[in-house]
Amino acid sequence: MKKSLILLLALILVLSLSLSACTKTPADGAPADGGAASGEQAAPDSAAAPDKDDEPADSTEPADVGGEDGADGMTVLERDGFKLPIPAEYADLVTVVKEEDPNGIVLFSVSETASVEAGELQHPGEDWGDGWLFSLGRVSEGRLHEMQCYDMSGTTPFAKDGGTYYVLYRPTDVRICRDGDITDEDMQQWSALCDWAYVRAPEDMTRENGLTAYSCSNTDVDIYLSNIAYGEDVTYSLASLDFGGDIEAPGFDGAPYAKRLLDGVVFEPLYDTEAPDGEYIVLNVTADVMYSDSVRFDFFSADGNCIREVFPDGYEVIYRATYADGKTVARDIMAEWCAAAAAK
């Protein structure tokens, strides 16, 4: 009986130690993407994910940046003229790393200190990305356009300054780590840091550095239109009853019209909405960038900013286009595109 009890206690101890370990995939040094969004294919390394000039390099050294007290109880770190404001209540909870990037494209990487320390205990000398909250990068307009041609999960442009765009790279998985059980208090701290990192931090950085706020969506509509506007190896066709159906215009440059459709717009999927009745203009696109090589978009006359995406298997998604100027109508741009192509 005593022997059985000892064996049982030993088994419980082994299970407890196993559960205390951090369970996550090792980071490879780049802004990690835990996987594409549901139903979407992650971009190839050469396009959607930051290229080698945009990636944070492996580094665990504290940032060599100056810190000073700013307005509103902020601790302000600075590197290469860029200011990163950190709320005073979080300053002792995060580790800021200066990335080893000679081009200065990636400025800071911010992680939760408790997770970094726990990860070092769990796997000494290995960087698994424990506690990583976000990295701050800046890219050219051309590079941003390349990124917009693919799924940008984990990448959020949030501000611009002329032709330079500022981007927040974030994990798409949870990076909290503890050398033991994760408590409710640990999770509360982690949640508070995430709320700051993904909502308040971009706003604070935009204001502190005198940048212009910027946002864009990254739906299928955005991705396929971006490929027409900026990509390669993409083909498209148009159809409209106003021009007798299919419009024969091989080689017609649709980039100017795709760029207008993308200018200052947010496309929002509306999964519980039905398409309006009546006529629509058809845009068929073929590009090897998503889970389906080809897709059809319908732009409705009855509701000029309602767009229907139709897959080869018949599955449909409805989108609402909202333009910053409050005036642009997507269907009107499509009508101009059709007229120009038909006149070629």
JOVENRA-V511320 format. One record per helix or strand of 3 or more residues. SS is the DSSP state (H for helix, E for strand). FROM is the first residue (numbers start at 1). TO is the last residue. Records with the same first field share a line. If there is no record, write none. Layout:
SS = FROM-TO ; FROM-TO
//
This chain:
H = 2-19 ; 71-73 ; 113-122 ; 141-147 ; 184-208 ; 220-230 ; 241-243 ; 255-262 ; 330-342
E = 66-69 ; 74-79 ; 82-87 ; 94-98 ; 106-112 ; 132-140 ; 155-161 ; 164-169 ; 234-240 ; 245-247 ; 265-270 ; 280-287 ; 294-300 ; 306-310 ; 316-323
//
